[in-house]
Amino acid sequence: MTISGHLLLVGCGKMGGAMLRGWLQRGVRPGDVTVIEPNLAAVADLAAAGVRLLEDAAKLPPDLEPAVVLLAVKPQMTDATVPAYRRLVGANTVFLSIAAGRTIAYFERHLGAQAAIVRSMPNTPAAVGRGITVACPNRHVTAAERALCGELLAAVGEVAWVEDEGLLDAVTAVSGGGPAYVFLLIECLAEAAVAAGLPADLAMRLARVTVSGAGELARLSSEPAAVLRQNVTSPAGTTLEALKILMAPDGWQPLMTKAIAAATRRSRELAG
């Protein structure tokens, strides 16, 4: 990955740190990155690697003109954090946010109406390079800035773009919360296995490896999920008996539809 310009990472927690590791692994030079992180002790290893570390925005060089400012702070911290970066707004800088629930309008209020802003929604599998991020630009983002943000986000997984910011509420519900639903599936599968007579440790092992293996098979296969399901299901076999329950009118689909609707609604309520 070749980046023309400086990258400013604001917040180096789990998600910000995962993205930074992805950039460095893809060839971004450590000297081209500055990290703002109040807890410097937690990221001390980055200094040894050549990344500049600062505690707050006040210590940034006055002439710094970053190509990208990645806002990776928790949503509840944005009010206290974002206004300090308003002075960096310029024709050659794009702001890329991964703060859940914070809208483009929110950032325009704090940074100014002329700021180039990309709002994005990643998910936690980014920590292992298997995430997916959906991004939406405002009207000031150029084609080159969009491509640059896409390349940075791709360091931790797949990237998709939408032009309608309202779709990010459903994205938050599906892929943002999706890992939690999958982890719950593992819990439920293991609990059901114990109820069927398996030892608890074996039940959990079977559940974890089965779910992760099926996920990898789905990722690598060109077949639709329905076909993959059918491939496992023998006529009059054991899997079919289970699917009769899971695919019943009161089974998984209506429950999942209701759950995603609830999460989407809450995302809209929390948007600021």
Beta strands, then each sheet from edge to edge (+ up, - down):
strand 1: 7-10
strand 2: 33-36
strand 3: 52-54
strand 4: 68-71
strand 5: 94-97
strand 6: 116-121
strand 7: 131-137
strand 8: 157-161
sheet 1: 3+ 2+ 1+ 4+ 5+ 6+ 7- 8-
end
